């Protein structure tokens, strides 16, 4: 007899816990309304795409081009330290990374082998020069000697 009252109580409990929100219509303030933006003209979108691709190509070309050892490195702050510690007349330099935080320059010999790497931390004005062949640290210190 005790078990018979358990079944209706459980049924009542489950019915009360049921979620019937899907059956209720939503109020107007609950319905989100997205604004529709006007479409751009085809000419405007083509022009914007062309400008974006040209900018990307220019940026890609400047990062991938090997810089000449004479004029390319003179624009960088760490060029004096590099000239003091590396045989610049025998090397070709290529800027690997140049972002607001650091600049990494790879140096190659005439055979195209990467022989040196410089890392310049801009915020700290700190320079590291690494010999890649010997896996040796040539210089580590502040920008000013």
C-alpha positions as CSV (number, residue, x, y, z in Angstrom):
1,X,0.0,0.0,0.0
2,X,2.8,2.4,0.7
3,X,4.2,1.9,-2.8
4,X,1.0,2.9,-4.5
5,X,1.0,6.5,-3.4
6,X,4.6,6.9,-4.6
7,X,3.7,6.6,-8.3
8,X,1.2,9.5,-8.4
9,X,3.5,11.7,-6.4
10,X,6.4,11.1,-8.8
11,X,4.2,11.7,-11.8
12,X,3.0,15.0,-10.2
13,X,6.6,16.0,-9.4
14,X,7.8,15.3,-13.0
15,X,4.9,17.2,-14.5
16,X,5.6,20.2,-12.3
17,X,9.4,20.2,-13.2
18,X,8.7,19.9,-16.9
19,X,9.8,22.9,-19.1
20,X,6.9,24.2,-21.2
21,X,8.6,27.4,-22.5
22,X,8.7,26.1,-26.0
23,X,4.9,26.0,-26.1
24,X,4.5,29.6,-24.9
25,X,4.8,32.4,-27.5
26,X,7.5,34.9,-26.8
27,X,6.8,38.5,-25.9
28,X,7.8,41.1,-28.4
29,X,10.5,42.5,-26.2
30,X,12.2,39.1,-26.0
31,X,12.4,38.7,-29.8
32,X,15.7,40.1,-31.0
33,X,15.7,42.2,-34.1
34,X,18.9,42.4,-36.1
35,X,19.5,45.5,-38.1
36,X,20.1,44.9,-41.8
37,X,23.0,46.9,-43.1
38,X,22.9,48.2,-46.7
39,X,25.0,46.2,-49.2
40,X,28.0,47.9,-50.7
41,X,28.1,48.5,-54.4
42,X,30.0,45.9,-56.4
43,X,32.5,48.5,-57.5
44,X,33.2,49.6,-53.9
45,X,33.7,46.1,-52.7
46,X,36.0,45.2,-55.6
47,X,38.0,48.4,-54.9
48,X,38.3,47.6,-51.2
49,X,39.4,44.0,-52.0
50,X,42.0,45.2,-54.5
51,X,43.4,47.7,-52.0
52,X,43.6,45.0,-49.3
53,X,45.4,42.6,-51.6
54,X,47.8,45.2,-52.7
55,X,48.6,46.2,-49.1
56,X,49.1,42.5,-48.2
57,X,51.4,42.0,-51.2
58,X,53.5,45.1,-50.4
59,X,53.9,43.9,-46.8
60,X,54.8,40.4,-47.9
61,X,57.3,41.7,-50.4
62,X,59.1,43.9,-47.9
63,X,59.4,41.1,-45.3
64,X,60.6,38.5,-47.7
65,X,63.1,40.5,-49.7
66,X,66.7,40.1,-48.5
67,X,68.0,43.4,-47.3
68,X,71.4,44.5,-48.6
69,X,74.1,44.6,-45.9
70,X,75.2,48.1,-46.6
71,X,71.9,50.1,-46.8
72,X,69.4,47.7,-45.4
73,X,70.7,47.4,-41.9
74,X,71.8,51.0,-41.4
75,X,68.1,51.9,-40.8
76,X,67.9,49.6,-37.7
77,X,68.9,50.7,-34.2
78,X,71.1,47.6,-33.6
79,X,73.2,48.0,-36.8
80,X,76.2,49.3,-34.9
81,X,76.3,46.3,-32.6
82,X,75.9,43.9,-35.5
83,X,78.7,45.5,-37.5
84,X,81.0,45.2,-34.4
85,X,80.4,41.5,-34.0
86,X,79.8,40.1,-37.5
87,X,81.7,40.1,-40.8
88,X,79.1,42.2,-42.6
89,X,80.9,42.4,-45.9
90,X,80.6,38.6,-46.3
91,X,77.0,38.2,-45.3
92,X,73.5,38.9,-46.7
93,X,70.8,39.8,-44.2
94,X,67.1,39.0,-44.3
95,X,64.6,40.4,-41.8
96,X,62.7,37.3,-40.5
97,X,60.4,39.1,-38.0
98,X,59.8,42.8,-37.4
99,X,56.9,43.6,-35.1
100,X,56.4,46.2,-32.3
101,X,58.1,43.9,-29.7
102,X,61.1,42.4,-31.5
103,X,63.1,42.1,-34.7
104,X,64.8,39.0,-35.9
105,X,67.4,39.2,-38.6
106,X,69.0,36.1,-40.3
107,X,72.4,36.4,-41.9
108,X,73.5,34.1,-44.8
109,X,76.9,33.5,-46.3
110,X,77.5,33.4,-50.1
111,X,76.3,29.8,-50.3
112,X,72.9,30.7,-48.9
113,X,73.5,29.0,-45.5
114,X,72.1,30.7,-42.4
115,X,75.2,31.4,-40.2
116,X,74.1,34.1,-37.8
117,X,70.9,35.3,-36.2
118,X,70.2,38.5,-34.3
119,X,67.3,39.1,-32.0
120,X,66.6,42.7,-30.9
121,X,64.0,43.2,-28.1
122,X,62.8,46.8,-28.8
123,X,61.2,47.6,-25.4
124,X,64.3,46.6,-23.5
125,X,66.8,47.7,-26.1
126,X,68.5,44.3,-25.8
127,X,70.4,42.6,-28.5
128,X,71.4,38.9,-28.9
129,X,73.7,37.6,-31.7
130,X,73.8,33.9,-32.2
131,X,76.3,31.8,-34.3
132,X,74.0,29.2,-35.9
133,X,76.8,27.0,-37.1
134,X,78.5,26.6,-33.7
135,X,75.3,27.1,-31.7
136,X,77.1,29.7,-29.7
137,X,76.0,33.0,-28.2
138,X,78.3,35.7,-29.7
139,X,76.9,38.8,-28.0
140,X,74.1,39.5,-25.5
141,X,73.6,42.9,-23.9
142,X,72.1,46.3,-24.1
143,X,72.0,48.2,-27.4
144,X,74.7,50.7,-26.3
145,X,78.1,49.2,-25.9
